[in-house]
């Protein structure tokens, strides 16, 4: 059996989303003829060329009733056409000498996104030309994307596709209506690339990983094409979006476009499909147009230690693009640099947080491999990719495992860089943080969540403000950049507790214990403890019918309602200033005026 694993548009462009590489390593270990492609980055590289931009600007120039803003953009078409290939070459690491030119603010045309010189100097200093140029090139691409979205394809964005359509989709009908519309220029280009790969590999199965809402539309467009042009190919969907959103699906319409949905860890469901074994955690449609669920609740899995080493064959030729959209230093790490992505362990060793989808197997089932096996995998990946940087994508890396990992890296005298997610707990002593830094840890991100003693206890985070602050200090003292995930809007959280949380965050920044932070608005999900038993957390479900297609976020009410839009703006404004080292002396209430 031959299978093609596909990451559909659009995900991050600086490195491949890791799902297909993990699955291909496992399948090839089991002697399955597997290949893979990152259609996301291939589409962007085909779109952002001189010839394709000439076609786009020519098409838009013939459209009636353009806005003044669009007409002004058209007048700058020569600049965008003549510079696009140099920008892509620079962002792809093919010509770093362009940094000296691209870092000058006056090189670029006027734009609503244009930052001030002061903002650029804060973010990149006076000699940070490389990152400064990357940031300005990213903004140039974002302006082009806005132009394409406004005039060519309303669903197109730089790192997502039709996300606004798919992010809340209780019924399949709105998406199907879009799929019945004529193909856009971007759709046609995507399908041209995809068709060439199908003809080259001639797979019997095509499996799409759909990690986010912004991948669903493009995956279905590709599936629609396969059903028409290559009806003998069997189509499989899996991934994060499927796992979280489609577990309660009752509408079989999606099976007009695909053959199978698989859930949770994909290794065993795929292996069974490809070897005609007993299906597991798999949905399909029978002849009576009914959804059949086969061993849907099974917890049987391939042990994490036996899943194999991620295999990047088929991805290495891609021209990955380094992007810096925001000056936030942790956001820059996510989008800038060719990081090898892998997991240290399966699931979360804590797995008790009230807001997290801990009832799902990929979080709730914790399992680790030996540190020798982990570092062996790292060395294999380094040899294959030529890259020594790693992003460990664990829900939360266990401190005991990080200690062993650091010791093994130092024992083997490996020169690597890595970053990962942690819980800010007391185990991160000065000695452990120093050891991690010596082994190559350059950054960590951790969930401070709500910096309120009462709410921290309520969400069962298992940390206190004091222990979190101490571990942050230890990371920073060791030279490890520290980012805090923050959350607002948890049930029963009062306005005063929200403002008090910002005061705690201000204190962390002022002491230099964190260098980066970001606030997320709480969402109650169907698979989280707070979604399963909301009354424990002072909330109540707002009764709405269960969707026949996607179900994840739950509307709820609480007796302590506050204006979350209002407070969200203040939290983000204050934190932006704190990251620049200013605003510490401003009264907290002033940020909310």
N, C-alpha and C positions, 0 to 999 in steps of 0.2 A: 504494500500500500504506500502511495506517495501523498504527502500532505504539505500544503503551503500554509504557513502561519503568517498572519497579516496584522500589523498595527495600522488601523485606518486613520485618516486625518480627523482632527489634528491634535497632536500632543506636543510636548516640549521638543525643541529643535536642536538643542545642544548635545543630546545623547538619546539613544533609543530607549523607549519605555521597556522595562525589563522582562515583561511577561513572555514574549516569544522566545527570547534567548534562554530563559529558564526551561521552558517547555521543550525547546529543540535539544538542549543538552540531555534532558531525560529521554526523549524519544530516540535520539541517535544511540544513546547508551543501550536502548532496548532494540537496536537494529531496525528502526523504522526510518524509511527514506523521507526525511523532513528537510524543508527549506523555509526561509523566512524573508520578509521584506518589511521595511518601514515606509509605508506608502505616505506617511505624514511628511517626512523630510524630503522624499522624492518629489512630492507634489510642489512643495515650496520652491525647491531648486529648479523645477521646470517652469513655474509661474514667474519667478523673479529673474527674467532674462530680458535682454534688450528687445528681441523680436516679439516676445509676448506682451511686453508693456506697450510697444508700438501698436499692436493689435488692439489692446484695451483702450488706449487713448483715442485711436481712430474710431472705435465703436462708440465711445462715449460722446465724442464730438458731434456725432450724427443724431444724438438723442434730443428730443424737444424739451423745452421748459426746464433747463438746468438752473439751479440756484446760483446766486452770485458767487457763493463760496466755491461751487464746483467749476464755474467758469474761470475763476481766478486760479484754481488748481490746474486746469487745462492749459492756462497760459504758461505754467511752469513745467509743462510736459517734457521739454527738451532736457531740463536739468535731471529729472527722474530717469528718463530713458538713457541718457548718456552716462549716468553714474551708477546705475543699478548693478552692473556686473562687477564693477570695482568694489562696491559695498559688499556684495555677496562673497567676493574673493577675500576681502578683509575679514569679514565675520567668520568665514570658514578657515581662517588661519593660513591663507595662501599668500598673503602680502601684508606683513605687519608694518612696512614702511609707510603705508597709507595713514597710519595713526596720526602722524604729525600734521597731516592735512585735515583729516576728518575731525580732529579734536577742537578745531577752531569753530566757535559758534557762528561767526559771520560767513562761514563757507556754505551754510545751509539756508534754504529759503525760509521766509517767515512762516510760522506754524503756531497753531493754538497750543501745541505741546512744547514749544521751545522753552527750555528752562532759563532761569536767570544765570548770569555769570557767578553770582554769589552762591547759588545752589550747586552749580557745577564745582566750584572750588571747595565747598564743604564736602561734597560726596567723593571727589577724586583728587583733591589737593591741586598743587600747581605743577606737578610733574607726572601725575597719573594719566598720561596721554592715552595709553592703551585702553583702559577701562572707560575713560571719558569719551574717546572716539566710539567705542562699542555702544555706549549709552546713546549717543547722538545718532549713530547708524540705526539703532533699534527704533528710535522715535521716527526716523525717516521711513522705515518699513511700516510702522504703525499708521502713519499718515497715508501711505499707499493702500494699506488694508482698508482704512476708512473709505477711501475713494472707490475701491472695488466693491465694498459692501453697499455703498450708497447708489452705485450705478450699474453694477454687473451681477452681483450675487448677494442678496440680503443676508444670507446665512454665513458669509465668510468672515473669519477673524484669524489672527495670527497663530493662536495656539488652541483653537476650538472651532467647531463647525456646527452651526445650528443649535448651539447650546441653549439659547433662550426658548427654542421650540421644544427641546427634550428634557429640560431640567425638572419640569413638573408635568407629567404626561399620564394621568390616570386612565385615559382612553387612547387607543392606537389611532383612531380616526384622523386627528389633525396631522399626524405624521404621514399617514397614508395619502392624504390629500396632497401633501408636498411632493411625495414620491411620484404622483401621477402628473406633475407639472413637467414642462419641457426641461431638458438639461441646461444648466447654466454653462458659461464658458469654463468655469472652474471644474464643474462636474465632468465635462467632456475631457478636459485635460487629465483629470484623475483617472478616468476610465481608460484613456489611451495608454497610460503608464501601466495600469493594472492588467489590461488585455495583453500587452506585450509579455508581461511576466507569466501569465497563465499559459500563453502559447509556448513560452520557453520551457517551463517546468512540467506542463501537462499533468497537474496533480489530480488525484481522484477525490481528495478532500481539500477544502479550504476552511481554515479556522480563523475567525476574527476575535482578537481580544478587544473588548469594549470597556475600557476602564472608567470612562467618564461620560456624562450626557453629551459632551461635545464630540464624541466619536460615533454616536449611534446612527445619525442620519447618513454619514458617508459610508459606514459599514453596510447599511441597507441599500444604498445606491449601488455599491459593488455587488451585493447579493442579487439585486434586481437584474443587473447586467448578466451575472452568471446564469441565472434561471432562464434568461432569454437566449444567450449565445452558447452556453455550455451546460445544458440541462442535466447531463449525466454526472456532474460534479456535486458531491454532497457538501452542504454548508453548515458550519458549526459556529455558534456564538457562545462566548463565555467572558469572564472578566468581572471587574469590580462593579460596573453598572448592572450587569445581569444578576450578580450575587446579592446586591442590596435592593434593587428595584423590582425585579421580576419574579420573586419567589411565590407571590400570590396570583400570578397571571392566570386568567380564565378565558380571555379572548384568544382564539387560535389564529387570528388574522396574520400575525407575524410569520407564521409557518407557510404563507404564500411565498415568502422570500428566503426562508432558511429551512433546514431540515431538523436541526437539533439545538437545544439550549443545554449547556452543561453548567454545573454549579460547584462553588467552593474550589478547592485545589483541583487544577485541571489535569494533572498527570494521569491519574487512574481512569477518569471518564474518557479521556482521549485514547488511552491505550486500549481500553475495552472496545471502543468504537472501531478502532483501526485493526483490531485482531479478531473481530467477531466474538468477543467475549460477552459475559453477562453485563448489561449496561448498569451504570451506577450514577446517581444524581443527574439523570438525563431526562429531558422532556422532548417529546415529539408529537406529531399529529397523526391520528389513525385515519382509516378510510371513511369513518363516520364523522370526520371533522371535529373530533374530540381530542383534547390534550391528554396524553398518556404520561404519567409520572413514574419513572422506573427507579426503584430503590432510592427515592428522593431524600429520605432522612438518614441514610447510611452514613456512618462516621468512618468507614473503611478508607484508608489512605495509604499511599506510599510513604514509608518513614522518611522524615526530612533528611536523614543521613544518607538515604539511598536515591535521592532525587537527581543527583549528578551535578556537574559543574555547568553553569550557564555557557552557552555556545553562541558566539557573535558572528559566526560565518554567515555571509550574505548581508551583513550590516556595515562592515568595515569600510566598504567603498563609498558610503554615503558622505556627502559634504555637509557635516553637521555645522550648525551656526551658533556662535556664541552671542548671546543677547543679554543686555542689561536694561530692562524696562524701568525699574525703580531703583533709586539709590540705596534702598535698604540692603545692608551688606549680606544678610542671609538670603534674601530673594535673588541677589546677584549670584550666589553660589548655585542655586537651583537651576538657573538658566544660562550660566556661563561656565564653560569647561566641559570636556569630554570625560564624564565620570563613569566608571564601571559600577553598575548597580547590582547588588546582591544582598542576600539576607544572612544575618548571623544565626538566627533562630526562627522557628515557625511560631507565629502567634505572639501574644503578650504575656510576659511572666507575671504581671499584676492582674490585668483583665477584670477589674472590679469597678471602674469608673462609671458613674451613672449616666453620663452623656454618650458613652462610646458603644459601638455595636458589638458588645462582648458576647452576645448570644450566637453570633456567627462563628463558624469554625475557624476562619482565617485569623481571628483574634482570640477566641476562647480556648483553642487547643494549642497549648504551648509545648514545644519540643525543640531541643537543641541538638546539634551535631558536635562532635569532638572538636576542640580548637585546632588540632592537627589537620583534620579534614577541612576546616574552614580556611586555614592559611594555605593548604595545598590548592584549594580552589582559587584563592587569590593569585597564587603564582601561575597557575594555568591560564587564568584570564589575562594576566599581565603579558604573558608570552604571546597570546593570541592577538590582543588589541594594541600592544605597544604603549599602553597607558598605565600609570601607577597610581592614579587617583581612584578612590572608592567612595561611593555613597551607600552606606548600609541602610536599607529601607525598612528596617524593623519598626514595628509599632512602638516599642521601647526596648532598647538594647539593655540586657541585664548587666549590672555592674560587675558581678563575679566573672561573667564571660568576657567583658571588656578587659579585665585584669589579665586573664589568661591569654587573650588575644594579643595584648600589648607585650606580654612576656615572650610569646612565641615569635612575634615579628622581630623583636630585639634579638632573640636567640638566633634567628636565621639571618640577621643583619640585612633585612630588607629595607629599602628606601621607598616608602609609600606615603601618601596623604589620604586621610579619610575623615568623614564626618557622618553623624548619625543622630537619631532621636533618643532621648533619655527621659527618665523621671528624676526630678530634682530631689533626690533623697539623701539621707545622711551617709550612705555608703561611699559617696564621692568625696573622699578625704583629700587633703592636700597631696598625700603620697600617691594615691591612685590617679589623680588628675595629672600630676607630674609624669607618672609612668605612661599614661595615655599620650601626653604631648610628646614625650621622647620617642614613642613608637610611630608618631605621624598624625595623631588626631589634631585637626586644625579648627574644627568647629563642632558645636553640638546645638541642637534645638530641643527644648523641653517644655512640657506643659505646666506653666504656673496656673493656668486657667483663671479662676476667680481669686484675686488676692484678698480674700475675706475669710477670716477664721471660721465663721459659721457655714458659709457656702462650701469652703474646702472640705469641711467635715461632712456636709450633706451630700456632696457628689462622690464621697468615698475615694478621694484622690490618694489618700495614704501619705500625705506630706503636710507639713505646716509651713507657714510663711518663714519662720525662723530657720528651719532646716533647708528650705529651698534657697533662701538667701545665702546660707553658708556654702552650699554646694556651688551656687553661681559664683561666689567669690573665689572658691578654690579652682574652678575652671578658668576664670579670668586671670587669676594670679599665675596659672601655669601657661598662659599665652594662648588659650583656646577661646576662639570667638564664641560668645554665648547669646543665643536667641531664645526669647520667651514667647510661647504661645499663650494668648490671653483670650478670655471668653466673657461675654456680657449677655444678660438677658435670661439667665437660668431662673426657673420658677422660684418665686418668693424673694428673689434678689431685689432689694429696695434701691431707690435713687441714692440714698446715703451710702449704702454698701458699694454701689458702683463708683461713686466719687472717692470713697475711701480706698478702693482698689487702685484707682489711678494714683493716689498719694503713695501707696506702696511701690508702684512701678516707678514713679518719679524718684523715689529714694534709691531704688536699685540702679537707675541710670546715673544719678548724681554721684553715687559711690563708685561708679565704674564697674559694677558687678555684671551688667548686661550691656551689650552693644547694639542689640537689635530686638524688636518686639513687634507683634502684630495682633490686633484684636479681631476675633471671630464672633459673629452673632450666634448664640445658641440655637440649634434646631433640634426639636424632639423627633427622634427616628423610631421606626416601628420595631427595630431590633435591639434598642438600648434598654437598660434597666428603667430609665426614666420614662421611656415610651411604653414599656410593658406594664409597669405599675406606677402611673403618674401620681396617684393619690399619696404615695409615700413622700413625694417631693413637693407636695402642695399644689399640684396641678390637676387639671381635668381635661380629658379629651373633648374637643368639639366634634360632635358626631357628624361625620360625613360618610357617604356610602364608600365602601372599599372599591378602588378602581379595578377595572377589568384588565388593565395592562400594567402600569407601573405604580408601586406603592412604596413609599419610604418615609417622607416627612409627614408628621402628624400635627394638625392645628390643635392648639390647646389654649386654655384660659387659666389664669391664676388670680387670686384676689389682690395681689400686689402688682397691678399693671403699671408700667412706666413707659414713656415715649422712647422706644428703642432707637428710632431713627435720630432723634434729637441727641440722645446720649452717645450713640455711636459716632456721630460727627465730632463731638467734643473729645472723646477718647482718642480717636485717630489723629486729630489735630494736635493735641497735647503730646502724644507719643512721637509724632513726626518732629516736633520741636526738641523733645528730649534727646532723640537720636542725633540731633545737630549740636547738642550740648548747650541749649538755650532754654529759657522758660522755667527754670527750676524755682525762681523766686515768685512766680505768678501764683496767686491763690487758686486752689483747685476749682472753685466755683466759677472763676472767670473763664475757664475753657468752655463753659456750657451756657454762654450768653449769645 
